[in-house]
Amino acid sequence: MYQALYRKYRPQKFKDVVGQTSIVTTLKNSLQIGKISHAYLFYGPRGTGKTTLAKLFAKAVNCEHPIDGEPCEECSHCIEISEHSCVDIVEIDAASNNGVDEIRELKNKINLVPSSLKYKVYIIDEVHMLSIGAFNALLKTLEEPPEHAIFILATTEMHKVPTTILSRCQCFPFRKIEVEDIVFRLKEVVAQEKINIEDEVLQEIARSCDGGMRDALGILDQLSSYAKDNITLEDYHSSRGTLSYNMVEQFLKDLFSQNVKKVVESIQVFDKSGRDFFQIINQIIVYLRNQLIQFYTKNEALLYPEHDMIQLIFTLNRLQTAMKETENVKIIFEIGMIQSMKELEKNISREIIVDQKDDIASSSNSISREKVPAHVEKTPSPEEIPKEKTQSLLIAKQNEELFSIRINNTFARASKDILINIKQKTEQLKSRIFDSKIGFLICLILDGNIRVASDENILISYEYESMVEQALEHQRELEHQFLEILGHTVNLLFVTDETWKKLREEFIQKKNQNIPYVYKDEPQLEESMLIDTITDIKKEADAYQTAVEMFGDIVEIEEN
Ligand SMILES: [Zn+2]
């Protein structure tokens, strides 16, 4: 039968115990000089060796031929205890029930002499879980214990143990085991088990198990069954859904430099490789926290502004809660990260060009340029596309025309008051970014820059083309959000920051030359016109196809 590593490698001698040096020394000395106490309390974090040392002490105290306080492992007592066949060693797990029956039975039998050993040893694990009744029964026993009884109480939560109990025990604080000590022990285990594993992985295991040896061995156990040959750092992280230290560092570097593209790409990679976003958040929080602690206690330089780091920790905390309420954890994480970058950006004053101008509603004229910078991809010419796509081509063409008219009209009827009002109202949406239903839309609104607005149209620019595409995909829903906050319908126009720059230059140029924007009616498309256009495009495509068949693809059809 397979035996878990932490059981198999549970120390059988004091010298094998990792960490807890002062406790081990004290216990061994007391054994050597024969000063045995009747009650001990071992307290400290889980997996730090409390139960292990309790069992080891039970054996050492009963050994017939101890050597320097160590059990001999050869006498009948040692063997009996090692084989768990000894009735005089009683283990009680207070966590599994409230312990009343066990403690009652303990009380009844405690005065009987041990059946084979010198001492009866009662090990009560998670002693803080005992009921009041059980504690009282235990207290009576601790007040007048028979000579042959030793109690070893263990707990992770000492503050829950009544002081009347504590005052009767010799208390030992177990500390988290140091990373180096854990690595040392892990190296011994992998050597004996012939597990092929990179040293870095052992370091990573030791760092991640928060000072608990049992957890460290548990992770090693899992990992050795997960990856058969050579266990790499990548095996470690992908089996646990976590990021390597370097990955966390790189991710934060991109985040703090507001590199949206790289952050979004990294999130894609995390998702595809099956990382756990909850674990990632924990890792980032721990990373930031450690940096801050180093800064506060050792005055070490911070990589990022203190305020930003603290802000990010709080954001991540909120994000965790929001993620628990949604099925689409990745999207919420992604939005949260984009939002964080926007928060960081706000510390740098944001340029709002239109605000700096006078009321631009007074200047108006038609846009003179031939081609409005398009928010959609360059419309392909008919020869580039198959026939069935002509329909969408037509719509794209119409959209482009409509789009350029709307841009013109926005400038023609824009006002600073409208812009300020809209900006104020969208700011109020912030409180709802973690709403699982509309949080995504709100982030899309907040991530954009509202550049110019009239009562009918709002022009929003985004840093990246991909964000413009996302906004276009959700245009209807976004317009609905604006209807809710403004109380009237509006058309949203999305452009990249790049396009916005061009529009702005044009606006300034016109203003300097005193050429106003003239309001234009939006085109009303007749159905017949629609059909005609489709037919035209189809004809063009057919003509091209015929030409290609006759001349090969050297033919070029002029764009009209
Ligand atoms: Zn022995």
Residues whose N, C-alpha, C, O or C-beta is under 5 A from the ligand:
A	BS01	ZN	C63 E64 H65 P71 C72 E73 E74 C75 C78
